[in-house]
Amino acid sequence: MRPRVYITRRIPEKGLNKIREFYDVEIWSEYFPPPKDIILQKVENVDALVTLLTDPIDADVLNRGKKLRIISQYAVGFDNIDIETATRLGIYVTNTPGVLANAVADLTWALILSITRRIVEADKFVRTGSWEASKTGWHPTMMLGMELRGKTLGIIGLGKIGSEVAKKAKCFGMSVIYYSRRRRKELEEEYGLRYVGLETLLRESDVVSIHVPLTKETESMIGEKELKLMKRTAYLINTSRGRVIDEKALVKALREKWIAGAALDVFWNEPLPKNHPLTKLDNVVLTPHIGSATNETREKMAEMVAENLIAFYKGEIPPNLVNKEVIKIREPGF
């Protein structure tokens, strides 16, 4: 009998077709995520799960999955999964790292340009008739923004995504400083980076871009104290996880102009409610968690999900195993 896999959202067909060669597949058919009670019901009868960041794979779910042997996460992050419980139960957890670094770095730069050159604000200015109402096609003080050349970019977290962002900074003539859990001397030399402490980075940067995973240490790492350290002319960019920033403190900082603006792709609660205080501010750009949203990246992520499942099926260690300690508890395979 073939193993069964439940997939919590339809992923690109290239990955699905590969999975179907080895597994019996059931897919949640709606655009929105399956409610937790559905996941609890489905996990009782499957050998594998394909999950997204929006799926709460906690101890309740894991303990219910008596046959569950592998979770193949369609994301680089996995903070929605109780890794400790999964490991204890001998459940392998995999992810899709590396492949989305360039796409997220591209979006980061799109957000940097959008907020520093007021692109979204200017688009609204045209569409609402404010430009027409001004009775002038051009004015020396119309929609002034900040030029990037000669400015300092501060990167918090120099992993694969942060490194890609640093690499692209050369094109804009920016100097780059960074703060990271691990110092990357080889990249300092290659890209001309300077390693500094977090407080120094916040004080010196004209643009601060966050690229850290969500952990106990990084949750709310940017709060009122940190925002007040930044220049009043500086901008904050976040394409990592919403909970890295204290959202209430950020709203206050934007309202009271402690900083010039922010551009965010991630939030404490997603989707962001339309009446959230952030949506009422002009000095913030908001996108709906689209960091990896390119055709190329999402297709490759689906292929990686399939490769992890297929390797496990064959009794091999999946190429992107997150909880490597699980190998000591249970060998791969069904």
C-alpha positions as CSV (number, residue, x, y, z in Angstrom):
1,M,0.0,0.0,0.0
2,R,1.3,3.4,-1.0
3,P,1.8,6.0,1.8
4,R,-0.7,8.8,2.0
5,V,0.1,12.5,2.1
6,Y,-2.2,15.4,2.9
7,I,-1.3,18.7,1.3
8,T,-2.8,21.8,3.0
9,R,-2.8,24.0,-0.1
10,R,-2.4,23.3,-3.9
11,I,1.2,23.8,-4.8
12,P,2.6,24.1,-8.4
13,E,1.9,21.0,-10.5
14,K,5.5,20.2,-11.2
15,G,6.0,19.3,-7.6
16,L,2.6,17.6,-7.2
17,N,3.2,15.3,-10.2
18,K,6.5,14.1,-8.6
19,I,4.8,13.4,-5.3
20,R,2.0,11.5,-7.0
21,E,4.6,9.0,-8.4
22,F,5.2,7.7,-4.8
23,Y,2.2,8.9,-2.7
24,D,-1.5,8.9,-2.7
25,V,-2.3,12.6,-2.5
26,E,-5.2,14.5,-1.0
27,I,-5.2,18.3,-1.3
28,W,-7.2,20.9,0.7
29,S,-9.2,22.6,-2.2
30,E,-9.8,26.1,-0.7
31,Y,-7.6,29.2,-1.2
32,F,-7.6,29.8,2.6
33,P,-5.9,27.5,5.0
34,P,-7.7,24.4,6.5
35,P,-9.1,25.0,10.0
36,K,-7.2,23.2,12.7
37,D,-10.0,20.8,13.3
38,I,-9.6,19.6,9.7
39,I,-5.9,19.2,10.1
40,L,-6.5,17.2,13.3
41,Q,-9.0,15.0,11.4
42,K,-6.8,14.4,8.4
43,V,-3.5,13.8,10.3
44,E,-5.0,10.7,11.9
45,N,-5.0,8.8,8.6
46,V,-1.9,10.0,6.7
47,D,1.8,9.1,6.6
48,A,3.0,12.5,5.5
49,L,2.0,16.2,5.5
50,V,2.8,19.1,3.2
51,T,2.3,22.3,5.2
52,L,2.6,26.0,4.9
53,L,3.6,28.7,7.5
54,T,-0.1,29.4,8.2
55,D,-0.7,25.8,9.4
56,P,-0.5,25.3,13.2
57,I,1.4,22.0,13.5
58,D,1.5,21.9,17.3
59,A,1.7,19.1,19.8
60,D,-2.0,18.4,19.5
61,V,-1.7,17.7,15.8
62,L,1.6,15.8,16.1
63,N,0.3,13.5,18.8
64,R,-2.9,12.8,16.8
65,G,-0.8,11.6,13.8
66,K,-0.1,8.1,14.9
67,K,1.0,7.1,11.4
68,L,2.7,10.5,10.6
69,R,6.4,10.1,9.7
70,I,7.3,13.2,7.8
71,I,6.3,16.9,7.4
72,S,7.5,18.5,4.2
73,Q,7.2,22.3,4.8
74,Y,6.6,24.5,1.7
75,A,8.7,27.3,3.2
76,V,12.1,28.1,4.5
77,G,10.8,29.0,7.9
78,F,9.2,26.4,10.2
79,D,8.2,28.4,13.3
80,N,4.6,27.1,12.9
81,I,5.8,23.5,13.7
82,D,6.6,22.2,17.2
83,I,10.0,20.8,16.2
84,E,10.8,19.5,19.7
85,T,7.6,17.4,19.8
86,A,8.1,16.2,16.2
87,T,11.6,15.0,17.0
88,R,10.5,13.2,20.2
89,L,7.9,11.4,18.2
90,G,10.3,10.5,15.4
91,I,8.7,12.7,12.8
92,Y,11.0,14.1,10.2
93,V,10.6,17.8,9.4
94,T,11.9,19.3,6.2
95,N,11.9,22.8,4.6
96,T,12.8,24.6,1.3
97,P,15.9,26.7,2.1
98,G,18.1,28.7,-0.2
99,V,15.9,28.7,-3.3
100,L,13.9,31.8,-2.3
101,A,16.9,34.0,-1.2
102,N,17.1,35.9,-4.5
103,A,13.3,36.5,-4.8
104,V,13.1,37.8,-1.2
105,A,16.2,40.0,-1.8
106,D,14.5,41.4,-5.0
107,L,11.4,42.2,-3.0
108,T,13.5,43.8,-0.3
109,W,15.0,46.2,-2.8
110,A,11.6,46.9,-4.3
111,L,10.4,47.9,-0.9
112,I,13.4,50.0,-0.2
113,L,12.9,51.9,-3.4
114,S,9.1,52.1,-2.9
115,I,9.4,53.7,0.5
116,T,12.4,55.9,0.0
117,R,11.1,57.3,-3.3
118,R,7.4,57.3,-2.1
119,I,6.2,55.2,-5.1
120,V,3.0,54.0,-3.5
121,E,2.2,57.4,-2.1
122,A,2.9,59.0,-5.5
123,D,0.7,56.4,-7.2
124,K,-2.2,57.3,-4.9
125,F,-1.5,61.0,-5.5
126,V,-2.1,60.4,-9.2
127,R,-5.1,58.0,-8.9
128,T,-7.1,60.1,-6.4
129,G,-6.9,63.2,-8.5
130,S,-4.6,65.1,-6.1
131,W,-2.0,65.6,-8.8
132,E,-4.6,67.1,-11.1
133,A,-6.0,69.2,-8.3
134,S,-2.5,70.7,-7.7
135,K,-2.7,72.4,-11.1
136,T,1.0,71.7,-11.8
137,G,2.7,68.9,-13.6
138,W,6.0,69.4,-11.8
139,H,7.2,71.3,-8.7
140,P,10.6,71.5,-7.0
141,T,9.1,70.1,-3.8
142,M,6.7,67.6,-5.1
143,M,7.1,64.1,-3.6
144,L,10.6,64.5,-2.4
145,G,12.3,61.2,-1.3
146,M,15.8,60.0,-0.3
147,E,18.5,59.1,-2.8
148,L,20.3,55.8,-1.9
149,R,23.8,56.6,-3.2
150,G,26.2,57.4,-0.4
151,K,23.8,56.2,2.3
152,T,24.3,53.4,4.7
153,L,22.3,50.1,4.6
154,G,22.1,48.2,7.9
155,I,21.3,44.5,7.5
156,I,20.1,42.5,10.6
157,G,20.8,38.9,9.9
158,L,23.4,38.0,7.2
159,G,22.1,34.6,6.2
160,K,21.3,33.6,2.6
161,I,18.7,36.3,2.1
162,G,20.7,39.0,3.9
163,S,23.7,38.2,1.9
164,E,21.8,38.6,-1.4
165,V,20.5,42.0,-0.2
166,A,24.1,43.0,0.7
167,K,25.3,41.9,-2.7
168,K,22.8,44.0,-4.6
169,A,23.6,47.1,-2.5
170,K,26.7,47.7,-4.6
171,C,24.5,48.6,-7.5
172,F,23.0,51.5,-5.5
173,G,26.3,52.9,-4.2
174,M,25.5,52.2,-0.6
175,S,27.9,51.3,2.2
176,V,26.7,48.2,4.1
177,I,27.0,47.4,7.8
178,Y,25.5,44.3,9.4
179,Y,24.7,42.6,12.7
180,S,24.3,38.9,12.8
181,R,24.4,36.0,15.2
182,R,27.5,34.8,13.4
183,R,30.2,37.0,11.9
184,R,30.8,36.4,8.2
185,K,34.4,37.6,7.5
186,E,34.5,36.0,4.1
187,L,31.5,38.1,3.0
188,E,32.9,41.2,4.6
189,E,35.9,41.1,2.3
190,E,33.8,40.0,-0.8
191,Y,31.1,42.7,-0.5
192,G,32.9,45.3,1.6
193,L,30.7,44.9,4.6
194,R,31.4,46.1,8.2
195,Y,30.3,44.1,11.2
196,V,28.8,46.2,14.1
197,G,26.6,45.8,17.2
198,L,22.9,46.2,16.9
199,E,22.7,49.6,18.6
200,T,25.5,50.9,16.3
201,L,23.7,49.6,13.3
202,L,20.4,51.3,14.3
203,R,22.1,54.6,15.0
204,E,24.2,54.7,11.8
205,S,21.9,53.2,9.1
206,D,19.7,55.2,6.7
207,V,17.9,52.0,5.8
208,V,17.6,49.1,8.2
209,S,16.6,45.7,6.6
210,I,15.6,42.7,8.8
211,H,16.5,39.1,7.7
212,V,16.4,36.9,10.8
213,P,14.3,33.8,11.6
214,L,11.6,34.0,14.3
215,T,12.9,32.6,17.5
216,K,12.5,33.3,21.2
217,E,15.5,35.6,21.0
218,T,14.3,37.6,17.9
219,E,10.6,38.1,18.8
220,S,10.1,41.8,19.3
221,M,13.8,42.4,19.0
222,I,12.9,45.8,17.4
223,G,10.8,47.7,19.9
224,E,10.4,51.2,21.2
225,K,14.0,51.5,22.5
226,E,15.4,50.3,19.2
227,L,13.2,52.5,17.0
228,K,14.2,55.6,19.1
229,L,17.9,54.8,18.3
230,M,17.3,55.1,14.6
231,K,17.7,58.4,12.6
232,R,14.6,60.4,12.1
233,T,15.3,60.2,8.4
234,A,15.8,56.4,8.4
235,Y,13.6,53.7,7.0
236,L,12.8,50.2,8.3
237,I,12.3,47.2,6.0
238,N,11.0,43.8,7.1
239,T,10.7,40.8,4.9
240,S,11.5,38.2,7.6
241,R,8.7,37.6,10.2
242,G,6.2,40.1,11.5
243,R,6.8,39.2,15.2
244,V,10.4,40.4,15.0
245,I,9.0,44.0,15.3
246,D,6.8,45.3,18.1
247,E,4.0,46.4,15.9
248,K,2.4,48.8,18.4
249,A,5.8,50.5,18.9
250,L,6.2,50.8,15.2
251,V,2.8,52.4,14.6
252,K,3.7,55.0,17.3
253,A,7.2,55.6,15.7
254,L,5.6,56.2,12.3
255,R,2.8,58.4,13.7
256,E,5.2,60.5,15.8
257,K,7.9,60.5,13.1
258,W,10.7,58.9,15.1
259,I,11.6,57.4,11.7
260,A,10.8,58.5,8.2
261,G,9.0,55.4,7.1
262,A,8.7,51.6,6.9
263,A,8.0,48.9,4.3
264,L,6.6,45.6,5.5
265,D,5.9,42.3,3.9
266,V,5.1,40.4,7.1
267,F,2.9,41.1,10.2
268,W,2.0,39.8,13.6
269,N,-1.3,38.5,12.3
270,E,-1.8,37.6,8.7
271,P,-3.8,38.5,6.8
272,L,-3.5,42.1,8.1
273,P,-7.0,43.5,8.9
274,K,-8.0,46.3,6.6
275,N,-8.6,48.6,9.6
276,H,-5.3,48.0,11.2
277,P,-3.5,51.2,12.3
278,L,-0.7,50.6,9.8
279,T,-3.2,50.8,6.8
280,K,-4.0,54.4,7.8
281,L,-0.5,55.7,7.5
282,D,1.1,57.2,4.4
283,N,4.7,56.6,5.4
284,V,4.5,52.9,5.2
285,V,4.4,50.4,2.3
286,L,2.5,47.2,2.9
287,T,2.6,44.0,0.9
288,P,0.8,40.6,1.6
289,H,3.8,38.3,2.5
290,I,4.9,38.0,-1.2
291,G,8.7,37.7,-0.6
292,S,9.0,34.4,-2.5
293,A,6.1,35.1,-4.9
294,T,7.8,34.5,-8.2
295,N,6.8,31.7,-10.6
296,E,10.3,30.4,-10.7
297,T,10.8,30.3,-6.9
298,R,7.4,28.8,-6.0
299,E,7.8,26.1,-8.6
300,K,11.3,25.2,-7.3
301,M,9.9,25.2,-3.7
302,A,7.3,22.6,-4.8
303,E,10.0,20.5,-6.4
304,M,12.0,20.6,-3.2
305,V,9.0,19.5,-1.2
306,A,8.7,16.6,-3.5
307,E,12.4,15.7,-3.3
308,N,12.2,15.7,0.5
309,L,9.2,13.3,0.5
310,I,10.7,11.1,-2.2
311,A,14.0,10.7,-0.4
312,F,12.2,9.7,2.8
313,Y,10.1,7.2,0.9
314,K,13.2,5.6,-0.5
315,G,14.7,5.3,3.0
316,E,17.1,8.1,2.5
317,I,17.7,11.2,4.7
318,P,15.8,14.1,3.1
319,P,18.1,16.7,1.6
320,N,16.6,19.5,3.7
321,L,16.1,17.9,7.0
322,V,15.5,20.4,9.8
323,N,15.5,18.3,12.9
324,K,18.6,16.1,12.3
325,E,18.4,14.6,15.8
326,V,15.4,12.6,14.6
327,I,17.7,10.3,12.8
328,K,18.8,8.8,16.1
329,I,15.2,8.1,17.0
330,R,13.9,6.6,13.8
331,E,15.4,5.7,10.4
332,P,13.9,7.4,7.3
333,G,11.3,5.4,5.4
334,F,7.9,3.9,6.1
